[in-house]
C-alpha cells in the first residue's frame, strides 16, 4: 500500500494504491471531501439527489443505455452521498478496466441532468421519506440527531423533507455537482491487478473544475442531556442514546478499547451484561464510538418493552457513570485485547478491506499503516493508562435520549 500524488490541471490528487495479482479485478473510488449533506443544509436532501442522478447514466445514452453497456461487461459503477463526502465507486474485471474508465469519463462529462430524471428521483425520494415515517428505528435515530446536533446539518434528514425536495430544481443539482465534484477536494483509492500508470487521471477528470479546498466544519455534540419522547403504536420501546466523546487523535486507540468494553463487544460488554443478562430488559444493547472530521460521539441503542423504557434508560445512565467513576478491570482489558488483537487483523485479508482501511487512515489524518500501529499500541496498553483516560472523559455521562414508545 502506498500513497502517491498525480497532477491534474496543476492540482495534486492524492491516490491510495495497492497492486494485487490474486484476482483479475480492479477497484477505483473517487472521494470528494466536504461534498455530502453537510453542504446542503440550506436545501436539505440536495446532496443525496445529486449523487442519485449520477446513477442515471449520461445524456447521450440515457439511464438504460448506459446501464446496459456496463451490465454486459459486469462493470459495477455507483455513486453515493454521505454526510461529509460524495463518492463514485467502480469495480470490474481487469479486461474491461479501460472501457470502464471511458464510461466514467463520459459520466463526469455529461451526467443525465434532465427534468425528467430529476422528477423521477424526487418521486422516489418522497416515497422513501413517507416510508421512513413508519420506520420506528429511523424516526428515533433522527430524533436523537436533532437533540445531539440542534440547528445543524447533522440534525437534518439526509433524504430531505417533503418541502425541501419539492423545491429542488435541476439548476440546483447542476450547480451542486459543479461546485462539489472538483479536483481540489478529491482523493482516489485504486487497486487490483493493475499498475499505477494504468490510471490516467488527467483523461478521466478533464471535465471537472479545479475548485478551492474546503474545510470541514466541526460540529460539537450537545451536553444538554435532552430527552425526546415519541408516542407511536409500537409493541416495543425504541431507545436511542448519545453523548459527546472528545478524544485527541493520539488517544483514539484507547477510546476503541474503552467503548469495546462499555458497549461494543457484545456479550461481556457492560451494557449487555447489565441490560440483558442481569435484568432481561432487552435482547441486545450496544454503544459505539464514532469519530469523523465533522463530529465525534458515543451512540447506542436498545429495544425493550414499553413499560420497561424508564428502567432501561436508568441502567444506561448508571453504567456510563459507573464506567467513568470506576474504570475497567484487568480481566476486562485482557479480554478486550484478546478479541481486538485476534480478530481485527483478519480485516486485512482481502484487497478491498485493505483499501478501505487505507482510505479511512488517509481521510482521518493518519499515516498509511496506522491500523497495524494502533493494534501494537493496544497490545501495550496498561490498565492504569486506560482507566486514567476513561476518568478524564466525564463528558460521556452527558447522555441524551430519544425514545419511541406506545403509552401503556
C-alpha positions as CSV (number, residue, x, y, z in Angstrom):
1,X,0.0,0.0,0.0
2,X,1.3,3.4,-0.9
3,X,0.2,7.0,-1.4
4,X,1.2,9.0,-4.5
5,X,0.2,12.4,-5.9
6,X,-0.8,12.7,-9.5
7,X,-1.2,16.2,-11.1
8,X,-4.4,17.1,-12.9
9,X,-4.8,20.8,-14.1
10,X,-1.9,21.8,-11.8
11,X,-3.7,20.2,-8.8
12,X,-2.1,17.4,-6.8
13,X,-4.6,14.5,-6.5
14,X,-3.7,12.0,-3.7
15,X,-4.0,8.4,-4.8
16,X,-4.0,5.4,-2.4
17,X,-2.8,2.4,-4.3
18,X,-2.1,-1.3,-3.9
19,X,-1.4,-3.8,-6.7
20,X,-2.7,-7.4,-6.1
21,X,-2.5,-10.3,-8.6
22,X,-4.8,-12.6,-6.5
23,X,-7.8,-11.9,-8.7
24,X,-8.1,-10.3,-12.2
25,X,-10.2,-7.4,-10.9
26,X,-9.8,-3.7,-10.5
27,X,-11.3,-1.3,-7.9
28,X,-11.4,2.5,-8.2
29,X,-13.1,5.1,-5.9
30,X,-13.3,8.8,-6.3
31,X,-14.0,10.6,-3.0
32,X,-14.9,14.2,-2.9
33,X,-14.5,15.7,0.6
34,X,-16.8,18.3,2.2
35,X,-19.4,17.4,-0.5
36,X,-22.1,15.5,1.2
37,X,-25.2,16.5,3.1
38,X,-23.0,18.7,5.3
39,X,-23.1,21.1,2.3
40,X,-26.9,21.2,1.7
41,X,-28.2,22.5,5.0
42,X,-30.0,25.3,3.1
43,X,-31.6,22.8,0.7
44,X,-32.0,19.5,2.7
45,X,-31.7,16.4,0.5
46,X,-29.8,18.1,-2.3
47,X,-26.5,16.1,-2.0
48,X,-28.5,12.8,-1.9
49,X,-30.4,13.7,-5.0
50,X,-27.2,14.9,-6.8
51,X,-25.5,11.5,-6.0
52,X,-28.5,9.6,-7.2
53,X,-28.6,11.4,-10.5
54,X,-25.0,10.2,-11.2
55,X,-26.5,6.7,-11.2
56,X,-28.8,7.6,-14.1
57,X,-26.3,7.4,-16.9
58,X,-25.4,10.0,-19.4
59,X,-27.3,12.5,-21.5
60,X,-26.2,10.7,-24.7
61,X,-27.1,7.1,-23.7
62,X,-29.8,7.7,-21.0
63,X,-30.3,5.5,-18.0
64,X,-30.9,2.2,-19.6
65,X,-28.4,2.6,-22.4
66,X,-25.6,3.5,-20.1
67,X,-26.5,0.7,-17.6
68,X,-26.7,-1.9,-20.4
69,X,-23.2,-1.0,-21.5
70,X,-21.9,-1.7,-18.0
71,X,-24.0,-4.7,-17.3
72,X,-23.0,-6.8,-20.3
73,X,-19.4,-6.4,-19.1
74,X,-20.1,-7.0,-15.4
75,X,-18.9,-3.5,-14.5
76,X,-20.3,-2.0,-11.3
77,X,-20.4,1.8,-11.1
78,X,-22.2,3.5,-8.2
79,X,-22.3,7.0,-6.7
80,X,-23.4,7.8,-3.1
81,X,-23.5,10.7,-0.7
82,X,-22.7,10.5,3.0
83,X,-22.7,13.4,5.5
84,X,-19.2,14.6,4.6
85,X,-18.5,13.1,1.1
86,X,-19.8,12.1,-2.3
87,X,-18.1,9.1,-3.8
88,X,-18.1,7.2,-7.1
89,X,-17.1,3.5,-6.9
90,X,-16.1,1.3,-9.8
91,X,-15.5,-2.5,-9.8
92,X,-14.7,-4.6,-12.9
93,X,-12.7,-7.3,-14.4
94,X,-9.2,-6.3,-15.5
95,X,-10.0,-6.9,-19.2
96,X,-12.8,-4.2,-19.1
97,X,-10.9,-1.6,-17.0
98,X,-10.1,0.6,-20.0
99,X,-13.7,0.6,-21.1
100,X,-14.9,1.3,-17.5
101,X,-12.6,4.4,-17.4
102,X,-14.1,5.6,-20.6
103,X,-17.6,5.3,-19.2
104,X,-16.6,7.0,-16.0
105,X,-15.2,9.9,-18.0
106,X,-18.4,10.1,-20.0
107,X,-20.5,10.2,-16.8
108,X,-18.4,13.0,-15.4
109,X,-18.6,14.9,-18.7
110,X,-22.4,14.7,-19.2
111,X,-24.4,13.3,-16.4
112,X,-28.1,12.7,-17.2
113,X,-29.2,16.1,-15.8
114,X,-32.8,16.4,-17.1
115,X,-36.0,17.5,-15.5
116,X,-37.5,14.1,-16.4
117,X,-34.8,12.2,-14.5
118,X,-34.9,14.7,-11.6
119,X,-38.7,14.4,-11.3
120,X,-38.4,10.6,-11.2
121,X,-35.8,10.7,-8.5
122,X,-37.9,13.3,-6.5
123,X,-40.9,11.0,-6.6
124,X,-38.8,8.0,-5.4
125,X,-37.3,10.2,-2.6
126,X,-40.7,11.4,-1.5
127,X,-41.8,7.8,-1.3
128,X,-38.7,7.0,0.8
129,X,-39.5,9.9,3.1
130,X,-43.1,8.7,3.5
131,X,-41.8,5.1,4.2
132,X,-39.4,6.4,6.8
133,X,-42.2,7.9,8.8
134,X,-43.3,4.4,9.7
135,X,-39.7,3.1,10.3
136,X,-39.5,3.5,14.0
137,X,-35.7,3.0,14.2
138,X,-35.3,5.7,11.6
139,X,-37.7,8.1,13.5
140,X,-36.0,7.6,16.8
141,X,-32.5,7.8,15.5
142,X,-33.3,11.0,13.6
143,X,-34.8,12.5,16.8
144,X,-31.6,11.7,18.6
145,X,-29.5,13.6,16.0
146,X,-31.8,16.6,16.5
147,X,-31.0,16.5,20.2
148,X,-27.3,16.0,19.8
149,X,-26.8,18.5,16.9
150,X,-29.6,21.0,17.1
151,X,-29.8,23.6,14.3
152,X,-27.0,22.0,12.3
153,X,-26.8,19.9,9.1
154,X,-26.4,16.8,11.2
155,X,-29.9,17.3,12.6
156,X,-31.4,17.2,9.0
157,X,-32.5,14.0,7.3
158,X,-30.1,13.1,4.5
159,X,-33.1,12.3,2.3
160,X,-34.5,15.8,3.0
161,X,-38.1,16.6,3.7
162,X,-41.2,16.7,1.6
163,X,-41.0,20.5,1.4
164,X,-37.3,20.7,0.6
165,X,-37.3,18.0,-2.0
166,X,-40.2,19.6,-3.9
167,X,-38.3,22.9,-4.1
168,X,-35.1,21.4,-5.6
169,X,-34.6,22.3,-9.3
170,X,-32.4,20.9,-12.0
171,X,-30.2,24.0,-11.7
172,X,-29.8,23.4,-8.0
173,X,-28.4,19.9,-8.8
174,X,-26.2,21.1,-11.7
175,X,-24.7,23.8,-9.5
176,X,-24.2,21.5,-6.6
177,X,-22.3,18.9,-8.7
178,X,-20.2,21.6,-10.5
179,X,-19.2,23.1,-7.1
180,X,-18.5,19.9,-5.2
181,X,-17.2,17.4,-7.8
182,X,-13.9,19.3,-8.0
183,X,-10.2,18.5,-8.1
184,X,-9.1,20.4,-5.0
185,X,-11.2,18.3,-2.7
186,X,-10.7,14.9,-4.4
187,X,-8.7,11.9,-3.4
188,X,-8.6,8.5,-5.1
189,X,-8.5,4.9,-3.9
190,X,-7.2,2.5,-6.6
191,X,-6.1,-1.2,-6.6
192,X,-6.2,-4.6,-8.0
193,X,-4.5,-6.4,-10.9
194,X,-3.2,-3.2,-12.3
195,X,-0.1,-0.9,-12.3
196,X,-0.2,2.7,-11.1
197,X,0.4,4.0,-14.6
198,X,-2.8,2.4,-15.9
199,X,-4.8,5.2,-14.1
200,X,-5.0,8.2,-16.5
201,X,-6.5,10.8,-14.1
202,X,-5.9,13.7,-16.5
203,X,-8.0,11.9,-19.1
204,X,-10.8,10.9,-16.7
205,X,-11.1,14.1,-14.7
206,X,-10.6,16.6,-17.5
207,X,-14.1,18.0,-17.3
208,X,-14.0,18.7,-13.5
209,X,-13.4,22.2,-12.1
210,X,-10.2,22.8,-10.3
211,X,-12.1,24.3,-7.3
212,X,-10.8,25.5,-4.0
213,X,-10.1,23.4,-0.9
214,X,-13.0,23.4,1.5
215,X,-12.6,23.0,5.3
216,X,-14.9,20.6,7.1
217,X,-16.9,22.4,9.7
218,X,-16.6,20.9,13.2
219,X,-20.0,20.4,15.0
220,X,-19.9,19.9,18.7
221,X,-22.1,17.2,20.3
222,X,-24.6,18.7,22.8
223,X,-24.1,18.1,26.5
224,X,-27.6,19.3,27.4
225,X,-28.8,15.8,28.4
226,X,-32.0,16.3,26.5
227,X,-34.9,13.8,26.1
228,X,-37.4,13.4,23.4
229,X,-40.4,11.0,23.8
230,X,-42.3,10.0,20.6
231,X,-45.6,8.2,21.0
232,X,-46.4,5.7,18.3
233,X,-48.5,2.4,18.2
234,X,-45.4,0.3,18.8
235,X,-45.2,-3.0,20.5
236,X,-41.7,-2.1,21.8
237,X,-39.9,0.9,23.0
238,X,-37.0,2.1,20.8
239,X,-34.4,3.7,23.0
240,X,-31.6,5.6,21.2
241,X,-29.0,7.5,23.2
242,X,-25.9,9.5,22.6
243,X,-23.2,11.6,24.2
244,X,-20.2,13.7,23.4
245,X,-16.8,11.9,23.2
246,X,-14.0,14.4,22.6
247,X,-10.8,12.4,22.1
248,X,-7.4,13.6,20.9
249,X,-6.3,11.8,17.7
250,X,-3.4,10.2,19.5
251,X,-5.8,8.6,22.1
252,X,-8.2,7.1,19.6
253,X,-6.8,3.6,20.3
254,X,-7.7,4.0,24.0
255,X,-11.2,5.1,23.0
256,X,-11.6,1.9,20.9
257,X,-10.7,-0.3,23.8
258,X,-12.9,1.6,26.3
259,X,-16.0,1.6,24.1
260,X,-15.5,-2.1,23.3
261,X,-15.7,-2.9,27.0
262,X,-18.5,-0.5,27.6
263,X,-20.9,-1.5,24.9
264,X,-19.4,-2.6,21.6
265,X,-18.2,-6.1,22.5
266,X,-21.5,-7.9,22.5
267,X,-21.8,-10.5,25.3
268,X,-19.4,-9.5,28.1
269,X,-19.7,-5.8,27.4
270,X,-21.0,-3.7,30.4
271,X,-24.3,-2.7,28.8
272,X,-25.1,-6.2,27.5
273,X,-24.4,-7.7,30.9
274,X,-26.5,-5.2,32.9
275,X,-29.4,-4.8,30.4
276,X,-29.8,-8.3,29.0
277,X,-28.0,-10.8,31.2
278,X,-28.8,-9.5,34.7
279,X,-32.2,-7.8,34.0
280,X,-33.6,-9.3,30.8
281,X,-34.7,-5.9,29.6
282,X,-33.6,-6.3,26.0
283,X,-32.3,-8.9,23.6
284,X,-29.4,-6.6,22.6
285,X,-27.8,-3.3,23.7
286,X,-24.8,-1.6,22.3
287,X,-22.8,1.7,22.5
288,X,-20.2,2.6,19.8
289,X,-17.8,5.5,19.5
290,X,-17.7,7.4,16.2
291,X,-15.0,9.8,15.1
292,X,-15.2,11.9,12.0
293,X,-13.7,15.3,10.9
294,X,-17.2,16.9,11.4
295,X,-18.1,15.4,14.8
296,X,-17.4,12.7,17.5
297,X,-19.8,10.9,19.8
298,X,-20.8,7.7,21.5
299,X,-24.2,6.5,20.3
300,X,-26.2,3.4,21.4
301,X,-29.4,1.6,21.1
302,X,-31.7,-0.9,22.7
303,X,-35.2,-2.1,22.3
304,X,-37.4,-3.1,25.3
305,X,-40.9,-3.5,26.5
306,X,-42.8,-0.2,26.6
307,X,-43.3,-0.5,30.3
308,X,-39.6,-1.0,30.9
309,X,-38.2,2.0,29.0
310,X,-37.6,4.2,32.1
311,X,-35.7,1.4,33.9
312,X,-33.6,0.7,30.8
313,X,-32.7,4.4,30.4
314,X,-31.8,4.5,34.1
315,X,-29.5,1.5,33.7
316,X,-27.8,3.1,30.7
317,X,-27.2,6.3,32.7
318,X,-25.8,4.4,35.7
319,X,-23.5,2.3,33.7
320,X,-21.9,5.3,31.9
321,X,-21.5,7.0,35.3
322,X,-20.0,3.8,36.9
323,X,-17.7,3.4,33.9
324,X,-16.2,6.8,34.3
325,X,-16.0,6.6,38.1
326,X,-14.6,3.1,38.5
327,X,-13.0,2.4,35.1
328,X,-12.4,-1.2,34.0
329,X,-10.9,-4.3,35.5
330,X,-7.7,-6.1,34.4
331,X,-9.9,-9.0,33.2
332,X,-12.0,-6.8,31.0
333,X,-8.9,-5.2,29.5
334,X,-7.3,-8.7,28.8
335,X,-10.5,-10.0,27.2
336,X,-10.8,-6.8,25.0
337,X,-7.2,-7.2,23.9
338,X,-7.7,-10.8,23.0
339,X,-10.6,-10.0,20.8
340,X,-9.3,-6.9,19.1
341,X,-5.8,-8.3,18.5
342,X,-7.1,-11.7,17.4
343,X,-10.0,-10.7,15.1
344,X,-9.1,-7.4,13.6
345,X,-6.1,-8.5,11.6
346,X,-8.5,-10.7,9.7
347,X,-9.9,-7.5,8.2
348,X,-6.8,-7.2,6.1
349,X,-7.2,-10.5,4.3
350,X,-8.9,-9.1,1.2
351,X,-7.7,-6.3,-1.1
352,X,-11.0,-4.4,-0.7
353,X,-10.7,-4.4,3.0
354,X,-7.1,-3.2,2.9
355,X,-8.1,-0.4,0.6
356,X,-11.0,0.6,2.9
357,X,-8.7,0.6,5.9
358,X,-6.1,2.8,4.0
359,X,-8.9,5.1,2.8
360,X,-10.1,5.7,6.4
361,X,-6.5,6.2,7.6
362,X,-5.8,8.8,5.0
363,X,-9.2,10.5,5.3
364,X,-8.9,10.8,9.1
365,X,-5.4,12.2,9.0
366,X,-3.4,9.1,9.9
367,X,-0.4,7.8,8.0
368,X,-0.9,4.7,6.0
369,X,-0.2,1.6,8.1
370,X,-1.7,3.2,11.2
371,X,-4.1,0.3,11.6
372,X,-1.2,-2.1,12.5
373,X,0.4,0.6,14.6
374,X,-2.8,1.0,16.5
375,X,-3.0,-2.7,17.3
376,X,0.5,-2.6,18.6
377,X,-0.5,0.3,20.9
378,X,-3.5,-1.7,22.1
379,X,-1.3,-4.7,22.9
380,X,0.9,-2.5,25.1
381,X,-1.9,-0.5,26.8
382,X,-1.7,-0.7,30.6
383,X,-4.8,-0.8,32.9
384,X,-3.7,2.4,34.7
385,X,-3.4,4.2,31.4
386,X,-6.8,3.1,30.2
387,X,-8.6,4.0,33.5
388,X,-6.9,7.4,33.6
389,X,-8.2,8.0,30.1
390,X,-11.7,6.9,31.0
391,X,-11.8,9.1,34.1
392,X,-10.8,12.1,32.1
393,X,-13.8,11.8,29.8
394,X,-16.6,12.8,32.1
395,X,-18.5,14.2,29.1
396,X,-19.7,10.8,28.2
397,X,-22.1,10.9,31.1
398,X,-24.0,13.8,29.5
399,X,-26.4,11.4,27.8
400,X,-29.4,12.5,25.6
401,X,-32.2,10.1,24.8
402,X,-34.7,9.8,22.0
403,X,-37.4,7.2,22.8
404,X,-40.2,6.0,20.6
405,X,-42.8,4.0,22.6
406,X,-46.5,3.3,23.0
407,X,-48.3,4.6,26.0
408,X,-49.5,1.9,28.4
